[in-house]
Amino acid sequence: AARPLVPTPQDCQAQWSSGFSMAEEKLPKAVNVNIGVLGHIDSGKTSLCRMLSTICSTASMDGSTQSKERGITLDLGFSSFSCDAPDHFKEQGLDVLQFCLVDCPGHASLIRTVIGGAQIIDLCMLVIDVNKGIQTQTAECLVVSEILANQLIIVLNKVDMIPAEKREKVLKGVIKKLRVTFAASKFGATLPFVCVAASPQDNSPPIGVEGLIELLKSKLVVPDRDHAGPFMFSFDHAFPIKGQGTVLTGTVLSGSVRPQQGIVVPALGEAGKNKKVRSLQMFKKPVQEAKQGDRVAMCVAALDSKELERGIIIGEKFPVPTLDACICVVHRLSYFKQSVLTKAKFHVTLGHQTVMATAHFFCPLDGRASPSSSSAAAPPSSGDAVAASSAAQGKAAAPTTSPSLAMGCGALAAETQQNWPKSFDFSSTYLHLDELFQSAAPVEYENNDGDMIKICEGPGLGRMLCYVNGELRGEVTELKFDPNSGRLSIQEDQPLGIASDSRSLVPLKDRDRVISLLSWLAQKCLVPGLPPMEQEPLAFVLLVLEKPVLCPIGSLLIASKLDFDIHSPNCRIAFFGRVLNQMDPKDFSSLRVVKMKSKSGTLERFDKQDRTLMICGDMMSADTDFSLFSGKKVVHEQTGAEGIIEGLFGQEGKFKVRFKEELKIKTDAKGNVKSGERISMYFKRFNFEKSARGFTQ
């Protein structure tokens, strides 16, 4: 059969006009499945789509002028082919499989287009040039597939370049090596492979076509479509048809649509309201209804195609918020090796758009690691709670029936989101994070002695490994933590530090994070001693977007560092998550995020008349406003004993601390404390609280 040609605008107009002069045919019951074709540049994705396709949309086969000039795919291309449904589809009354092929660009600078397109994909085909193996964008496309697709097929292309007499042996070796690579992914080492030559160099017929189609038929599961939800449509191309209106081509993300149905184009504001669908086509054939998952062309009158490029259309009764800032639950990817820091900027793909955003990371504060003088921030007073609740009313997450901009989610997201909340709790207090953590990864921190501590999984259950300043210290079979002093030790009360007399203290700013992550990791490794965790530690982010984005609450998002060197072998996708709540970009006061802080001082001597009263210094200078400190609690680091700051002593910044009982510490004959006895005052500041004076404990 002749390969399909890319339709011209004139072809589109003729096909569209003639399509509606015909009566709608009585067609066998079919189901549309969206197949993402991903891979590195020049791996042969477009040739593979051309080999399979029988019908091309307006955007397929590198049809744009720029694509032709540069010889690479610059945008998503859509084409299709049909075949008889396999038995497990026919058992559910489906006669025909309609494959919509989504050809994603493989060039490094266009990975954002791949991410945007992946949100409408049911199954991914990862195309690999068998002669080159895994390349940079191959790895990034695998990460996208993990997040957004449940099924993955590996297509080894260009097998014709391997001599026929060596082909079988070479392919076995390549597949064996690739299985080792894929074993580390959520798809595992048993991924299905198929070998093809989409466009042989000698112009001979393609190799492996039938095998690929049969593999697709056997591996596909019947898509779970929700036709009853509110209508939402993601369009990726728009073009005018004379005498008809503007045609928008895209994918139905939720619900269904029929001719004469009222719709809204949110990107056009007031001008996008009160629009009606004039007619529908699915790959050149007129239809009376399109449902979730269908690739469809929608003709709408009184729209200017020049004002539209890519976006969403919604039903009249389903408003979609415009996000300037939002709170999301997130998961850091292990493939991203750079730091993921608070106040850093990321390329965030959500709502079928990619925009720059500043990230502020935080996590729940449960108080298990905090000393009693700075326990978890107390629940807000009734007035605060009401205020927080009221502040959240206008930003509350949409009902759980709201559609996501992904019709489903992938193996990694499905596994991770089981513990994700569906809405955000504004009444709780959260802990500021300098850097987004990776759950179940090695736990690292710098202790109060300046030693870098790293604790990770050990060689077997009941064992972990401890590293100090990069050197293996030994195995950990038990962990002990004292919340009053912040001391973390291992079996036989051994300190975690380079010196045998190390205080082994976890700094307060890291304490909640370290103990929370370490408790989860120790529980996973069956190492006793720390409080149990009911679920995997959660992390959240406040994203402040540089441009507003139309996006439903509950949508998946992916954050990347696309400004990294495109030739670098490192993955640029940093984290993914789900949008929980809209925020006012000018007011974050309802968000209770605290940053833990501390000040240290020294015990100098006992009071001459009262042995429960200590004279202390080195915490404040002579000109410090003492009213900020009076009545605050301090902790004696070595014993965990609590005291209260009572008043100044002299004019040199010294002060008095009252303890419940006399401290058991070494002194000289005059009552002067020997060196090394320290006290700490723990306190917290709220990140988004406007009143800057003072602090709370």
C-alpha positions in Angstrom: 0.0 0.0 0.0 1.2 3.5 -0.8 2.4 5.4 2.1 0.0 8.2 3.2 0.8 11.8 2.3 0.6 14.7 4.6 -2.7 16.5 3.9 -2.5 20.1 2.8 -4.9 22.8 4.1 -6.8 22.6 0.8 -7.2 18.8 1.4 -8.4 19.4 4.9 -11.1 21.8 3.7 -12.3 19.5 1.0 -12.3 16.5 3.3 -14.1 18.4 6.0 -16.8 19.9 3.7 -17.4 16.5 1.9 -17.4 14.7 5.2 -20.6 16.5 6.3 -22.3 16.1 3.0 -22.4 12.4 3.6 -24.7 10.6 6.0 -22.9 9.2 9.0 -22.0 5.6 8.3 -23.1 2.7 10.5 -19.7 1.7 11.8 -18.6 -1.3 13.9 -18.1 -0.4 17.6 -14.6 0.8 18.0 -12.3 2.1 20.8 -9.6 4.7 20.3 -6.2 4.1 21.9 -3.6 6.8 22.0 -0.1 5.4 21.4 2.8 7.7 22.2 5.8 7.2 20.0 8.8 8.5 21.9 12.6 8.3 21.5 15.8 10.1 20.8 16.1 12.3 17.7 16.7 10.3 14.5 15.6 7.0 16.1 13.0 6.7 13.4 9.8 7.6 15.2 8.2 9.4 12.3 9.2 6.7 9.8 7.6 4.2 12.2 4.4 6.2 12.3 4.4 6.5 8.5 4.9 2.8 8.2 1.9 2.0 10.3 -0.5 4.8 9.4 -3.4 4.7 7.0 -4.9 8.1 7.9 -3.0 11.3 8.6 -4.2 14.2 10.6 -3.3 17.8 9.7 -0.3 17.7 12.0 1.4 14.4 11.1 4.5 13.2 9.4 6.7 16.2 9.9 4.4 18.2 7.7 5.3 21.7 9.0 7.6 23.9 7.0 10.1 24.1 9.9 10.1 20.3 10.3 10.8 19.9 6.6 13.6 22.5 6.7 15.3 21.1 9.8 14.6 17.4 9.1 13.2 16.7 12.6 9.9 16.6 14.3 9.1 19.9 16.0 5.7 19.3 17.4 3.3 16.4 18.1 2.2 14.6 15.0 -1.0 12.6 14.9 -1.9 9.7 12.5 -3.9 6.5 12.8 -4.5 3.0 11.7 -7.2 0.4 12.6 -7.3 -3.3 12.9 -9.6 -6.0 14.2 -9.8 -6.0 18.0 -8.3 -9.0 19.8 -10.5 -11.5 21.6 -10.3 -9.8 25.1 -11.7 -6.6 23.5 -14.4 -8.4 21.6 -15.5 -10.0 24.8 -16.5 -6.4 25.9 -18.3 -5.7 22.6 -15.6 -3.9 20.8 -15.0 -4.9 17.2 -12.2 -2.5 16.1 -9.1 -1.0 17.6 -8.4 2.5 16.4 -4.8 3.4 17.1 -4.0 7.1 17.3 -0.2 7.5 16.9 1.3 10.5 18.7 4.7 11.2 17.2 6.6 13.1 19.8 9.8 15.2 19.0 13.0 13.7 20.1 15.3 16.8 20.0 16.6 17.7 23.4 15.4 21.3 23.3 11.8 20.0 22.6 11.4 17.7 25.5 8.8 20.0 26.9 6.6 19.2 23.9 7.0 15.5 24.7 6.0 16.1 28.3 2.9 18.0 27.2 1.9 15.4 24.7 2.5 12.5 27.1 -0.5 13.6 29.1 -2.9 12.3 26.4 -1.2 8.9 25.9 -2.5 5.4 27.0 0.5 3.3 26.0 4.0 4.3 25.0 6.3 2.9 22.3 9.9 3.8 23.1 11.8 3.7 19.8 15.5 3.0 20.1 18.0 3.0 17.3 19.4 -0.5 17.7 22.8 0.7 16.4 23.1 3.4 19.1 21.3 2.1 22.1 20.1 4.3 25.0 20.7 8.0 24.4 20.0 11.1 26.4 16.4 11.7 25.2 15.8 8.0 25.3 16.3 8.0 29.0 14.2 11.1 29.5 11.3 9.6 27.5 11.6 6.5 29.7 11.1 8.7 32.8 8.1 10.4 31.2 6.6 7.0 30.3 7.1 5.9 33.9 5.1 8.8 35.2 2.3 8.9 32.6 1.9 5.5 31.1 1.2 2.1 32.5 2.4 0.1 29.5 5.6 0.4 27.5 6.8 -1.4 24.4 10.4 -1.2 23.3 10.8 -0.9 19.5 14.3 -1.6 18.2 14.5 0.2 14.9 16.9 0.2 11.9 17.7 -3.5 12.2 18.3 -3.6 8.5 21.7 -1.9 9.1 22.9 -5.1 10.9 24.1 -7.7 8.3 21.5 -10.4 7.9 23.8 -13.2 8.8 24.7 -11.5 12.2 21.3 -10.0 12.9 19.8 -12.6 15.2 22.9 -12.9 17.4 23.5 -9.1 17.6 19.8 -8.4 18.5 19.9 -11.0 21.3 22.9 -9.3 22.8 21.4 -5.8 22.5 18.1 -6.9 24.1 20.0 -8.7 26.9 21.9 -5.5 27.8 18.8 -3.3 27.5 16.9 -5.6 29.9 19.5 -4.9 32.6 19.0 -1.2 32.1 15.2 -1.4 32.2 15.3 -3.6 35.3 15.9 -0.5 37.3 12.7 1.2 36.0 9.1 0.6 37.2 8.4 -1.4 34.0 11.0 -4.1 35.0 13.3 -6.3 32.9 10.4 -8.2 31.3 9.4 -5.4 29.0 8.2 -6.6 25.5 10.7 -6.0 22.7 10.0 -5.9 18.9 12.6 -5.5 16.2 11.7 -3.4 13.1 13.1 -1.5 10.1 10.5 1.2 9.5 12.3 2.6 6.4 15.1 0.2 5.1 18.0 2.0 3.5 17.6 -0.1 0.3 14.0 0.9 -0.1 12.8 -2.6 0.5 9.5 -3.3 2.3 9.5 -2.5 6.0 10.5 -5.3 8.4 8.5 -6.3 11.5 5.2 -4.5 10.8 3.0 -7.4 11.5 4.9 -8.4 14.6 4.6 -4.9 16.0 0.8 -4.7 15.4 0.3 -8.2 16.9 2.3 -7.2 20.0 0.3 -4.1 20.5 -2.9 -6.0 20.2 -1.8 -8.6 22.7 -0.4 -6.2 25.3 -3.2 -3.6 25.3 -5.8 -3.7 28.0 -9.3 -2.2 27.4 -9.0 1.5 28.4 -11.1 2.5 31.4 -13.0 5.5 30.1 -15.3 7.8 32.1 -17.9 9.1 29.7 -20.0 10.6 32.4 -17.6 13.2 33.8 -17.6 16.9 32.8 -16.4 17.6 29.3 -12.8 18.6 28.8 -11.0 18.7 25.5 -7.2 19.3 24.9 -6.5 20.7 21.5 -3.1 20.9 19.9 -3.9 22.4 16.4 -6.4 24.9 15.0 -7.1 25.8 11.4 -9.9 27.7 9.5 -12.3 26.0 7.1 -14.0 28.5 4.8 -17.8 28.6 5.4 -17.6 26.3 8.4 -15.6 27.9 11.1 -12.5 27.0 13.0 -11.5 23.3 13.4 -9.8 22.3 16.6 -8.1 18.9 16.7 -7.2 17.2 19.9 -8.2 14.6 22.5 -11.2 14.3 24.8 -9.8 14.2 28.3 -13.0 13.8 30.2 -16.7 13.3 29.5 -18.2 13.4 26.0 -19.3 16.0 23.3 -22.0 16.1 20.6 -22.9 18.6 17.9 -24.7 21.7 19.2 -23.3 21.2 22.7 -22.3 24.5 24.4 -18.6 24.9 25.2 -16.2 27.5 26.5 -12.7 28.4 25.3 -11.1 29.7 28.5 -8.0 31.1 26.8 -10.2 33.8 25.0 -11.8 35.1 28.2 -15.3 36.6 27.6 -14.9 36.1 23.8 -14.6 32.3 24.4 -18.0 31.9 26.1 -21.3 30.9 24.6 -19.8 28.8 21.7 -21.3 25.7 20.2 -19.9 22.7 18.5 -21.0 22.7 14.9 -19.8 19.3 13.9 -17.3 16.5 14.7 -15.0 14.3 12.7 -12.8 11.4 13.7 -10.1 10.8 11.1 -12.1 12.1 8.2 -15.4 10.4 9.2 -18.3 12.4 10.6 -19.5 11.3 14.1 -22.3 12.3 16.4 -20.4 11.9 19.6 -16.8 11.8 20.9 -15.9 10.3 24.3 -13.0 10.4 26.7 -9.9 9.1 25.0 -11.1 9.9 21.4 -9.0 11.8 19.0 -11.4 14.2 17.4 -11.7 17.3 15.2 -14.3 19.8 16.4 -15.7 22.5 14.2 -16.7 25.7 16.1 -18.2 28.8 14.4 -17.1 32.3 15.2 -13.6 31.5 16.4 -10.4 33.0 15.0 -7.9 30.2 14.5 -5.0 32.8 14.7 -5.7 33.4 18.3 -5.5 29.7 19.2 -2.6 27.3 19.2 -2.8 24.9 22.0 -5.1 24.7 25.1 -8.2 23.3 26.5 -12.0 23.6 25.9 -14.5 22.8 28.7 -18.2 22.3 29.1 -20.3 25.4 30.0 -20.9 24.1 33.5 -17.4 23.1 34.4 -15.2 26.1 35.3 -11.4 25.6 35.2 -9.3 27.8 37.5 -6.5 30.0 36.2 -3.5 29.3 38.3 -0.9 32.0 39.3 0.3 29.9 42.2 -0.7 26.5 43.5 0.1 23.9 46.2 1.0 20.4 45.0 2.0 17.1 46.5 5.3 16.1 44.9 7.7 13.2 44.5 11.4 13.7 43.6 12.8 11.4 40.9 15.9 9.4 41.6 17.2 9.9 38.0 17.7 13.6 38.7 21.1 14.0 40.2 21.3 17.8 40.8 19.9 19.6 43.9 16.2 20.4 44.0 16.3 23.6 46.1 13.7 25.9 47.5 13.5 29.2 45.6 14.9 27.6 42.5 13.1 28.0 39.2 11.8 25.0 37.2 10.1 24.4 33.9 6.7 23.1 35.1 4.4 21.3 32.7 0.8 21.4 33.8 -2.5 22.2 32.1 -0.9 21.2 28.8 1.5 24.1 29.0 5.1 24.6 30.2 5.9 27.7 32.3 8.6 28.8 34.6 7.8 28.6 38.3 9.6 29.3 41.6 9.4 26.4 44.0 9.0 26.5 47.8 9.2 23.0 49.3 7.8 21.9 52.7 6.6 18.7 54.5 4.3 17.9 57.4 5.6 18.8 60.9 4.6 16.0 63.3 6.8 17.0 66.2 8.3 13.5 66.9 11.8 14.8 66.5 11.4 18.2 68.3 12.4 18.9 71.9 9.5 19.7 74.2 10.6 23.3 74.3 9.9 23.5 70.6 7.3 20.8 70.0 5.4 20.6 66.8 3.8 24.0 66.2 0.6 24.0 68.3 -2.6 23.8 66.3 -4.0 27.2 65.5 -6.4 28.8 68.0 -10.0 28.6 67.1 -9.8 32.0 65.6 -6.7 31.1 63.5 -8.4 27.8 62.4 -11.5 29.7 61.3 -9.3 32.2 59.5 -7.3 29.5 57.8 -10.4 27.6 56.8 -12.0 30.8 55.5 -8.9 31.7 53.6 -9.0 28.2 52.0 -12.6 28.3 51.1 -12.0 30.2 47.9 -9.1 28.0 47.0 -10.5 24.6 48.0 -9.6 21.7 45.8 -12.2 20.6 43.3 -14.2 17.5 44.0 -12.5 14.3 43.4 -14.5 13.7 40.3 -12.6 16.6 38.5 -10.8 15.3 35.5 -7.0 15.3 35.3 -5.2 16.4 32.3 -3.9 12.8 32.0 -6.6 10.2 31.3 -4.7 7.9 33.6 -1.3 7.9 35.2 1.8 5.7 34.8 3.3 2.9 36.8 5.4 5.3 38.9 2.7 7.8 39.5 0.1 5.1 40.3 2.3 3.6 42.9 3.3 6.9 44.4 -0.1 8.6 44.5 -1.7 5.9 46.7 -0.5 7.9 49.7 -1.2 11.3 48.2 -4.0 13.4 49.8 -6.8 14.6 47.5 -6.9 18.1 49.1 -4.6 20.3 51.2 -5.1 20.8 54.9 -4.6 24.5 55.8 -5.2 23.9 59.5 -1.9 21.9 59.8 1.6 23.2 60.3 4.3 22.3 57.9 8.1 22.3 57.9 10.2 24.4 55.6 12.6 22.4 53.4 15.8 23.8 52.0 15.8 20.9 49.5 13.2 18.5 48.3 14.0 15.0 49.6 13.7 11.7 47.9 11.8 9.1 50.0 13.5 5.8 50.8 16.8 7.2 49.5 19.9 7.5 51.7 19.4 10.0 54.5 22.2 12.6 54.7 22.8 15.5 57.1 25.7 17.4 58.7 25.8 17.0 62.5 26.6 19.7 65.0 30.2 18.7 65.0 30.5 19.3 61.3 30.6 15.6 60.3 28.6 14.5 57.2 26.5 11.6 58.1 24.9 9.2 55.6 22.7 6.2 56.5 21.4 3.9 53.7 20.0 0.5 53.1 22.3 -2.4 54.1 23.1 -5.8 52.5 20.0 -7.4 54.1 17.0 -7.0 56.3 17.8 -5.8 59.9 20.9 -3.9 58.7 21.7 -0.5 57.4 25.0 1.1 56.6 26.5 4.3 58.1 29.0 6.6 56.4 30.8 9.4 58.2 32.5 12.0 55.9 32.2 9.6 53.0 33.9 6.6 54.8 32.0 3.5 55.8 31.6 3.5 59.6 29.9 0.1 59.8 26.5 -1.5 60.0 23.5 -0.2 61.9 21.3 -2.7 63.6 19.6 -0.3 66.0 18.9 3.4 66.1 18.3 5.6 69.2 17.1 9.2 69.2 16.6 11.6 72.1 14.2 14.4 71.1 15.2 16.7 74.0 18.9 16.8 73.1 18.7 15.9 69.4 21.2 13.1 69.9 21.1 10.2 67.4 23.1 7.1 68.1 23.3 3.5 67.0 23.5 0.2 68.8 25.4 0.2 72.2 24.9 3.9 72.3 27.7 4.6 69.7 27.7 8.2 68.5 27.3 9.1 64.9 30.4 11.2 64.4 34.1 11.0 63.6 35.2 11.2 67.2 34.4 8.7 69.9 33.1 11.5 72.2 31.0 13.2 69.5 27.8 14.8 70.8 26.1 13.2 67.7 23.5 15.9 67.5 21.1 16.4 64.5 20.8 20.1 63.9 17.4 21.4 64.7 16.8 22.8 61.1 17.2 19.2 59.8 15.9 17.2 62.7 12.2 16.7 61.7 13.2 15.9 58.1 16.0 13.5 59.1 14.1 11.6 61.8 11.0 11.3 59.6 12.9 10.0 56.6 15.2 7.8 58.7 12.1 6.3 60.5 10.6 5.3 57.2 13.9 3.9 55.9 14.6 2.0 59.1 11.1 0.6 59.1 11.6 -0.6 55.5 15.0 -2.2 56.5 13.5 -3.7 59.7 16.0 -1.8 61.9 14.4 -1.0 65.3 14.6 1.9 67.7 12.8 4.9 66.0 9.1 5.7 66.2 7.0 3.8 63.5 5.7 5.6 60.4 2.2 5.0 59.3 2.9 6.0 55.7 5.7 7.2 53.4 6.8 10.8 54.2 5.0 13.4 52.0 6.5 16.5 50.4 4.6 19.5 49.1 5.6 22.5 47.0 4.2 26.0 46.6 4.7 26.9 42.9 4.6 30.6 42.0 4.1 30.6 38.2 5.6 33.3 36.0 2.6 33.2 33.7 -1.0 32.1 34.5 -2.1 28.6 33.4 -5.6 27.2 32.9 -5.4 23.9 34.8 -8.0 21.8 36.7 -7.3 21.0 40.3 -6.1 17.4 40.6 -4.0 17.5 37.4 -0.6 15.9 37.2 2.5 18.1 36.7 6.1 17.5 35.8 9.0 19.9 36.8 12.2 19.9 34.8 15.4 21.8 34.4 15.2 22.3 30.6 17.9 25.0 30.7 20.6 22.3 31.5 23.1 21.5 28.8 21.1 19.6 26.1 24.1 17.5 25.3 24.5 16.4 29.0 23.8 12.7 29.6 21.9 13.6 32.9 18.2 13.5 33.2 16.6 16.9 33.4 13.2 15.9 34.9 13.4 16.7 38.6 10.0 15.9 40.2 6.3 15.2 39.5 3.2 15.7 41.4 -0.5 16.6 41.6 -2.1 20.0 41.9 -4.1 20.2 45.2 -5.0 23.8 45.7 -5.1 27.2 44.0 -3.3 30.0 45.9 -3.5 33.8 45.7 0.0 34.8 44.5 -0.1 38.0 46.7 -1.1 36.3 49.9 0.3 33.0 51.3 -0.6 33.8 55.0 -3.0 30.9 55.2 -0.1 28.5 54.6 1.5 27.7 57.9 5.1 26.8 57.0 7.7 27.1 59.7 11.5 27.3 59.6 13.2 25.8 62.6 15.9 27.9 64.2 18.1 27.8 67.3 20.5 29.9 69.3 23.2 28.5 71.5 24.9 29.7 74.6 27.1 28.4 77.5 26.6 27.7 81.1 29.1 29.8 83.1 28.3 29.3 86.8 25.7 28.5 89.4 24.0 31.3 91.3 25.6 31.6 94.7 22.3 31.4 96.6 20.2 29.1 94.4 21.7 26.0 92.7 18.7 25.7 90.3 19.6 29.1 88.8 22.5 29.3 86.3 24.3 32.3 84.9 24.7 31.9 81.1 26.3 33.8 78.3 27.3 33.8 74.6 23.7 33.8 73.3 23.0 37.5 73.0 25.0 40.7 72.8 24.8 43.6 75.3 22.5 45.6 73.0 20.1 42.8 72.2 16.4 43.5 73.0 16.0 41.1 76.0 12.2 41.2 75.9 12.4 38.9 72.9 14.1 36.2 75.0 12.5 36.6 78.5 10.4 33.6 79.4 11.7 31.4 76.6 12.7 27.8 77.1 16.2 26.5 76.7 17.6 23.0 76.7 20.9 21.8 78.3 22.3 19.8 75.4 24.1 17.1 77.3 21.2 16.1 79.6 18.1 17.4 77.8 17.1 19.3 81.0 14.8 22.3 80.3 15.2 25.8 81.8 13.5 29.2 81.5 15.2 32.5 80.8 14.4 34.7 83.8 16.3 37.9 83.4 19.5 39.7 82.6 22.6 39.4 84.7 24.9 42.4 84.5 25.5 44.6 81.4 27.5 42.2 79.1 24.7 40.1 77.6 24.7 37.6 80.4 21.4 36.2 81.6 19.8 33.9 84.2 18.2 30.5 83.5 16.0 28.7 86.0 16.1 24.8 85.9 13.6 22.5 87.7 16.5 21.0 89.6 20.2 21.3 90.0 22.2 20.2 87.0 24.7 17.4 87.5 27.7 19.1 85.9 31.3 19.5 86.8 32.4 22.8 88.3 35.5 24.2 90.0 35.7 25.2 93.7 34.1 28.6 93.0 31.1 27.1 91.1 32.3 28.0 87.7 31.3 25.5 85.0 34.0 23.7 83.2 34.0 24.2 79.4 31.8 22.3 77.0 28.4 22.7 78.8 26.0 24.3 76.3 22.4 25.3 76.2 20.2 25.8 73.1 17.0 27.8 72.6 14.8 26.4 69.9 12.3 28.5 68.1 10.5 28.8 64.8 9.4 31.5 62.4 6.6 31.2 59.9 7.8 31.7 56.3 4.7 33.6 55.1 3.8 35.5 58.3 4.0 39.3 57.7 4.6 40.3 61.3 8.4 40.0 61.6 8.9 40.9 65.3 9.7 38.1 67.7 9.4 34.4 67.3 7.5 31.4 68.8 8.5 28.2 70.4 
